[in-house]
Each structure stands twice: as C-alpha cells, then as structure tokens.
Amino acid sequence: MPGDWTRLEVETLVADYVDMLVSELRHEPFNKTTHRRAITELLNQRSDGSIERKHQNVSAILIEFNYPYIFGYKPLGNYQALLAQVVSERIRTDYVLAAEVSRAVEAPVVATPIVDLINRWERPPEPGPPRSYRSLQENPRPVRPPVNYLEREARNASLGRAGEDFVISLERARLIHAGRESLADQVEHIALLDDGAGFDVRSFEADGRDRLIEVKTTAYGKHTPFFLSRNELAVSRELYRHFHLYRLFRFRTDPRLFGLQGALDTTCQLEPIQFSARVK
C-alpha cells in the first residue's frame, strides 16, 4: 500500500493540474480521466480516488492563494503542508500560468443571449469550516503570492456590469412569470444611479415589497470567494429584511447563480484582508 506522497509525486500531480487549469482558462477542451491515467505510473500506482482527492486539495490551496481553480475539482481541505508548499512554488515561478490567469480575469465579457433565465438557480455551497491551514506535517505556512487574482477579477468592470444586466433581466423574467408585469417594469439598476447605495439592483417580491440585490459575479466555480465593501456590509445589516446577495458563477460559459438573504455577516464567513492604518 503506498505511503505518504513524495515530493516527486506531488510535483508531478501539481504540474498536471496546472496544465489542465491553463487549458480551462483558454477554453480548450481536456479530459480529466486521460490526464489521470497519464500520470498514474509516476504516482506509485495510487488509486483514482487518491489522485482525485489530491486534485481537490490543489483547488482548495489555489483558493487560499487567490487563484481560480478547475471547476470539475471541488475544493477539499485538510491538505498536507508539502502540497501547499509545492503549489506555492509552482505559481510563483510559472509565468505562463500567471499570464493566462491575468488575461482571463481582466478580459471583457462578450455578450451572448442567455435563455431559460429563471431556471439557472442552484443551491448555495454547503457551509465549510472557517478558512484555516491544516496539515499533516509541521511545516510553516507558505506565504500567499503577491497578486490577488480573484480580487482583480472582482474589479473587472465589464464582468460586473454584465452580471448586473443579467440580474435585471432575471428579475424582470421572475416577476413576469409571477404575473407582476407592472413590477417588472419598475426594476431599477441602482448602481448606475448611486454607486454608494450598497446594492446594485432594486427589484420586488411578488407582493410588492422591495428586494434589494447586491450582485457578485465570477467566471469561475461556485466556491470562489467574493469581496465586500464596508458599506455593502453595513447596508445588508440595516436593510437585512430586504437585502439579497446574488452570486453569479461560471458566468462566461454557463451562467448559474445562488442567493443569500439577510445581513452578510450572518450568511457568510468574513475574513479581513486589508486594514486602514494610522501612526499611533
């Protein structure tokens, strides 16, 4: 029975994952099974399940390092320190990957017709443990890479605007489907009128009550973290009865979304990533 993963095995698996990730970022087809079979002999004949879980571990580490992950490998925590170290080393030195990620997160959105709007809802991800570093070895945690590509994607104005337009169309379709055409005509793109409102779209419940929607859009998977402003958090607390967050994902290829209702610090795990500092 194979023992602990060796560094050579880990480097082989990470290189294979990165190869698939680059293909996904380029929208090039690839086959996970073919990739797995190609490296099995280099991995001491480890089982398909073991290799699959390791790939999922890489997804979890990439999220920790603010990189996109392969959609087909759902993030799985509790990874060994050696794997985190190798992933950190790889993404710090792989300039092809960095260029592809940078291009992908900054690319403008090409508008395409989206059909069947009201059937694109999915359940939110299952709640996970707080973000933490758990390993099987007592190695120091690798330092995160200096570029936060997920935050850079969040600042992509073209992507953000396309997501908001999608939600406006979705809300109008939802209200028309509910027989409230008059309310559908009143859906407003608030972000265009007041970028400090703390939400992007004003819509309505079927009974006429306000539905205030903050839209967060990503091209990547459901588990990709998103970013909030202090104002958005405050508004969600103040208007929690009406506040909804719509998380759009896989937006460039097959748009899907899930929703969260209420104050954002009750529906999300929040992690401070930046501080305002003054000299004492």
RODO-2510 file (C-alpha; in nm, 4 decimals, decimal comma):
residues 280
     n   res          X          Y          Z
     1     m     0,0000     0,0000     0,0000
     2     p     0,1516     0,3386    -0,0977
     3     g     0,2713     0,5518     0,1917
     4     d     0,2914     0,9300     0,2205
     5     w     0,3124     1,1221    -0,1030
     6     t     0,6715     1,2026    -0,2001
     7     r     0,7821     1,5406    -0,3277
     8     l     0,8296     1,3978    -0,6783
     9     e     0,4738     1,2645    -0,6767
    10     v     0,3358     1,5940    -0,5512
    11     e     0,5281     1,7938    -0,8116
    12     t     0,4009     1,5607    -1,0860
    13     l     0,0399     1,5980    -0,9758
    14     v     0,0625     1,9768    -0,9388
    15     a     0,2199     2,0106    -1,2836
    16     d    -0,0639     1,8056    -1,4316
    17     y    -0,3265     2,0156    -1,2504
    18     v    -0,1672     2,3387    -1,3764
    19     d    -0,1677     2,2007    -1,7314
    20     m    -0,5422     2,1354    -1,7060
    21     l    -0,6045     2,4736    -1,5445
    22     v    -0,4289     2,6555    -1,8279
    23     s    -0,6441     2,4636    -2,0782
    24     e    -0,9584     2,5622    -1,8884
    25     l    -0,8530     2,9275    -1,8752
    26     r    -0,8010     2,9165    -2,2522
    27     h    -1,1389     2,7440    -2,3019
    28     e    -0,9589     2,4456    -2,4546
    29     p    -1,1136     2,1009    -2,4024
    30     f    -0,9323     1,8444    -2,1883
    31     n    -1,0176     1,5089    -2,0345
    32     k    -0,9519     1,4584    -1,6634
    33     t    -0,9504     1,0796    -1,6911
    34     t    -0,6909     1,0884    -1,9682
    35     h    -0,4720     1,3167    -1,7604
    36     r    -0,5051     1,0951    -1,4543
    37     r    -0,4152     0,7798    -1,6462
    38     a    -0,1122     0,9502    -1,7975
    39     i     0,0434     1,0227    -1,4578
    40     t    -0,0659     0,7150    -1,2592
    41     e     0,2586     0,5282    -1,3242
    42     l     0,4534     0,8252    -1,1882
    43     l     0,2451     0,8250    -0,8703
    44     n     0,3355     0,4803    -0,7338
    45     q     0,0134     0,3375    -0,8796
    46     r    -0,2044     0,5364    -0,6410
    47     s    -0,5793     0,4847    -0,6694
    48     d    -0,8049     0,7018    -0,8815
    49     g    -0,9779     0,8200    -0,5640
    50     s    -0,6497     0,9214    -0,4031
    51     i    -0,5464     1,1210    -0,7102
    52     e    -0,8907     1,2821    -0,7331
    53     r    -0,8761     1,3938    -0,3699
    54     k    -0,5287     1,5369    -0,4221
    55     h    -0,6538     1,7367    -0,7188
    56     q    -0,9365     1,8672    -0,4996
    57     n    -0,6779     1,9635    -0,2372
    58     v    -0,4970     2,1688    -0,5033
    59     s    -0,8244     2,3522    -0,5750
    60     a    -0,8577     2,4393    -0,2056
    61     i    -0,4996     2,5665    -0,1917
    62     l    -0,5442     2,7784    -0,5036
    63     i    -0,8464     2,9450    -0,3444
    64     e    -0,6345     3,0172    -0,0352
    65     f    -0,3780     3,1748    -0,2693
    66     n    -0,6471     3,3809    -0,4505
    67     y    -0,6247     3,1899    -0,7785
    68     p    -0,9061     3,0373    -0,9834
    69     y    -0,9434     2,6607    -0,9664
    70     i    -1,0586     2,3894    -1,2074
    71     f    -1,4364     2,3782    -1,1978
    72     g    -1,4511     1,9970    -1,2028
    73     y    -1,2382     1,9600    -0,8884
    74     k    -1,4472     2,0715    -0,5906
    75     p    -1,2152     2,2206    -0,3242
    76     l    -1,1226     1,9784    -0,0453
    77     g    -0,9395     2,0980     0,2670
    78     n    -0,7160     1,9211     0,5200
    79     y    -0,4228     1,9086     0,2820
    80     q    -0,0615     1,8272     0,3617
    81     a     0,1896     2,1088     0,4020
    82     l     0,4133     1,9660     0,1300
    83     l     0,1330     2,0035    -0,1245
    84     a     0,0734     2,3661    -0,0241
    85     q     0,4455     2,4344    -0,0482
    86     v     0,4740     2,2850    -0,3969
    87     v     0,1669     2,4730    -0,5215
    88     s     0,3092     2,7964    -0,3807
    89     e     0,6434     2,7374    -0,5508
    90     r     0,4794     2,6484    -0,8796
    91     i     0,2547     2,9515    -0,9077
    92     r     0,5361     3,1838    -0,8061
    93     t     0,7575     3,0629    -1,0896
    94     d     0,5113     2,9619    -1,3627
    95     y     0,4928     3,2736    -1,5773
    96     v     0,2738     3,1067    -1,8381
    97     l     0,0104     3,0346    -1,5741
    98     a     0,0358     3,3874    -1,4343
    99     a    -0,0096     3,5369    -1,7817
   100     e    -0,3110     3,3166    -1,8550
   101     v    -0,4778     3,3931    -1,5224
   102     s    -0,4126     3,7655    -1,5637
   103     r    -0,5563     3,7637    -1,9155
   104     a    -0,8604     3,5622    -1,8086
   105     v    -0,9597     3,7743    -1,5085
   106     e    -0,9211     4,1025    -1,6970
   107     a    -1,0852     4,0022    -2,0259
   108     p    -1,4010     4,1938    -2,1230
   109     v    -1,7251     3,9997    -2,1369
   110     v    -1,8626     3,9107    -2,4783
   111     a    -2,2395     3,9476    -2,4555
   112     t    -2,4346     3,6407    -2,5676
   113     p    -2,8083     3,5672    -2,5402
   114     i    -2,8930     3,3616    -2,2310
   115     v    -3,2074     3,1525    -2,2429
   116     d    -3,4155     2,9975    -1,9653
   117     l    -3,3130     3,2633    -1,7147
   118     i    -3,5311     3,1609    -1,4233
   119     n    -3,4028     2,8021    -1,4234
   120     r    -3,0386     2,8906    -1,3602
   121     w    -3,0643     2,8895    -0,9824
   122     e    -2,8619     2,6453    -0,7725
   123     r    -2,8353     2,5839    -0,4008
   124     p    -2,5574     2,7726    -0,2174
   125     p    -2,2427     2,5755    -0,1358
   126     e    -2,2563     2,3690     0,1801
   127     p    -2,1089     2,5638     0,4741
   128     g    -1,7488     2,4682     0,5363
   129     p    -1,5118     2,5182     0,8277
   130     p    -1,3517     2,8624     0,8691
   131     r    -1,0581     2,9134     0,6346
   132     s    -0,7599     2,7631     0,8069
   133     y    -0,4401     2,5794     0,7330
   134     r    -0,4480     2,2202     0,8492
   135     s    -0,1667     1,9880     0,7530
   136     l    -0,0162     1,6513     0,8257
   137     q     0,3308     1,7999     0,8661
   138     e     0,4755     2,0715     1,0869
   139     n     0,5950     2,2953     0,8072
   140     p     0,5454     2,6731     0,8087
   141     r     0,2568     2,8003     0,6024
   142     p     0,3694     2,9199     0,2582
   143     v     0,3301     3,2919     0,2012
   144     r     0,0472     3,3804    -0,0331
   145     p     0,1537     3,5054    -0,3775
   146     p     0,1571     3,8856    -0,4050
   147     v    -0,1161     3,9114    -0,6713
   148     n    -0,4779     3,8523    -0,5675
   149     y    -0,6249     3,7418    -0,8987
   150     l    -0,9721     3,6853    -0,7571
   151     e    -0,9834     4,0437    -0,6325
   152     r    -0,8553     4,1599    -0,9700
   153     e    -1,1413     3,9739    -1,1370
   154     a    -1,3858     4,1345    -0,8934
   155     r    -1,2663     4,4756    -1,0196
   156     n    -1,3350     4,3824    -1,3832
   157     a    -1,5937     4,6478    -1,4716
   158     s    -1,7106     4,4658    -1,7842
   159     l    -1,7775     4,1468    -1,5898
   160     g    -1,9515     4,3319    -1,3080
   161     r    -2,1767     4,5267    -1,5440
   162     a    -2,2653     4,2118    -1,7397
   163     g    -2,3606     4,0355    -1,4161
   164     e    -2,5836     4,3241    -1,3103
   165     d    -2,7528     4,3303    -1,6513
   166     f    -2,8109     3,9557    -1,6206
   167     v    -2,9788     4,0023    -1,2822
   168     i    -3,2023     4,2818    -1,4123
   169     s    -3,3206     4,0542    -1,6935
   170     l    -3,3605     3,7679    -1,4471
   171     e    -3,5682     3,9751    -1,2065
   172     r    -3,7947     4,1041    -1,4794
   173     a    -3,8467     3,7491    -1,6038
   174     r    -3,9196     3,6275    -1,2494
   175     l    -4,1799     3,8967    -1,1891
   176     i    -4,3449     3,8453    -1,5281
   177     h    -4,3578     3,4724    -1,4544
   178     a    -4,5319     3,5582    -1,1250
   179     g    -4,7879     3,7687    -1,3123
   180     r    -4,6475     4,1028    -1,1895
   181     e    -4,5629     4,2745    -1,5174
   182     s    -4,6155     4,6186    -1,3646
   183     l    -4,3479     4,5477    -1,1034
   184     a    -4,1154     4,4059    -1,3681
   185     d    -4,1265     4,7432    -1,5450
   186     q    -4,0058     4,9125    -1,2236
   187     v    -3,6876     4,7075    -1,1673
   188     e    -3,4039     4,9604    -1,1379
   189     h    -3,0295     4,9430    -1,1998
   190     i    -2,9384     5,1377    -0,8871
   191     a    -2,5612     5,1003    -0,9364
   192     l    -2,5821     5,3300    -1,2392
   193     l    -2,7601     5,5978    -1,0374
   194     d    -2,5832     5,5737    -0,6999
   195     d    -2,2650     5,3688    -0,6666
   196     g    -2,2714     5,4208    -0,2886
   197     a    -2,6156     5,2675    -0,2308
   198     g    -2,4697     4,9404    -0,1025
   199     f    -2,6645     4,7299    -0,3529
   200     d    -2,6889     4,7125    -0,7313
   201     v    -3,0467     4,6353    -0,8273
   202     r    -3,3838     4,7298    -0,6794
   203     s    -3,6414     4,4645    -0,7534
   204     f    -3,9591     4,3447    -0,5820
   205     e    -4,1220     4,0499    -0,4173
   206     a    -4,4438     3,9285    -0,5773
   207     d    -4,6389     4,1149    -0,3055
   208     g    -4,4675     4,4442    -0,3906
   209     r    -4,2106     4,4598    -0,1077
   210     d    -3,8601     4,5725    -0,2007
   211     r    -3,5955     4,3179    -0,2937
   212     l    -3,2542     4,4925    -0,2799
   213     i    -2,9875     4,2937    -0,4621
   214     e    -2,6101     4,3088    -0,4443
   215     v    -2,4583     4,1235    -0,7419
   216     k    -2,1225     3,9423    -0,7272
   217     t    -2,0034     3,7807    -1,0497
   218     t    -1,7231     3,5374    -1,1297
   219     a    -1,6267     3,3319    -1,4316
   220     y    -1,5157     3,0518    -1,2000
   221     g    -1,6763     2,7958    -0,9729
   222     k    -1,9403     2,8191    -0,7041
   223     h    -1,6808     2,8032    -0,4237
   224     t    -1,4821     3,1061    -0,5458
   225     p    -1,4686     3,3702    -0,2670
   226     f    -1,6099     3,7153    -0,3321
   227     f    -1,5347     4,0574    -0,1872
   228     l    -1,7487     4,3013     0,0084
   229     s    -1,7108     4,6667     0,0919
   230     r    -1,7699     4,8042     0,4397
   231     n    -2,0682     4,9921     0,3007
   232     e    -2,2236     4,6794     0,1495
   233     l    -2,1916     4,5024     0,4826
   234     a    -2,3467     4,7959     0,6707
   235     v    -2,6376     4,8226     0,4274
   236     s    -2,7027     4,4482     0,4477
   237     r    -2,7260     4,4799     0,8264
   238     e    -2,9545     4,7830     0,8170
   239     l    -3,1846     4,6507     0,5446
   240     y    -3,1498     4,2798     0,6186
   241     r    -3,5189     4,2070     0,5685
   242     h    -3,4936     4,3183     0,2050
   243     f    -3,1259     4,2530     0,1262
   244     h    -3,0266     3,9712    -0,1100
   245     l    -2,6861     3,8750    -0,2431
   246     y    -2,6886     3,7066    -0,5846
   247     r    -2,3682     3,5152    -0,6515
   248     l    -2,3236     3,4524    -1,0234
   249     f    -2,0634     3,1914    -1,1216
   250     r    -1,9351     3,0222    -1,4378
   251     f    -2,0570     3,3427    -1,5953
   252     r    -1,8573     3,3356    -1,9188
   253     t    -1,9514     2,9799    -2,0169
   254     d    -2,2745     2,8682    -1,8475
   255     p    -2,4101     3,1318    -1,6076
   256     r    -2,5517     2,9988    -1,2816
   257     l    -2,6309     3,1657    -0,9513
   258     f    -2,7281     3,1159    -0,5928
   259     g    -2,8779     3,3628    -0,3488
   260     l    -2,8316     3,4587     0,0146
   261     q    -3,0843     3,6682     0,2053
   262     g    -3,0107     3,8836     0,5070
   263     a    -2,7125     4,0529     0,6694
   264     l    -2,3888     3,9422     0,5068
   265     d    -2,2143     3,8706     0,8354
   266     t    -2,4849     3,6162     0,9171
   267     t    -2,4847     3,4410     0,5777
   268     c    -2,1106     3,4485     0,5026
   269     q    -1,7791     3,3790     0,6721
   270     l    -1,5975     3,7126     0,6588
   271     e    -1,2209     3,7472     0,6644
   272     p    -1,0451     4,0868     0,6907
   273     i    -0,7891     4,1190     0,4121
   274     q    -0,6959     4,4881     0,4339
   275     f    -0,6617     4,7432     0,7116
   276     s    -0,6559     5,1197     0,7266
   277     a    -0,3620     5,2176     0,9478
   278     r    -0,2531     5,5394     1,1210
   279     v     0,0547     5,6080     1,3253
   280     k    -0,0121     5,5695     1,6984
***
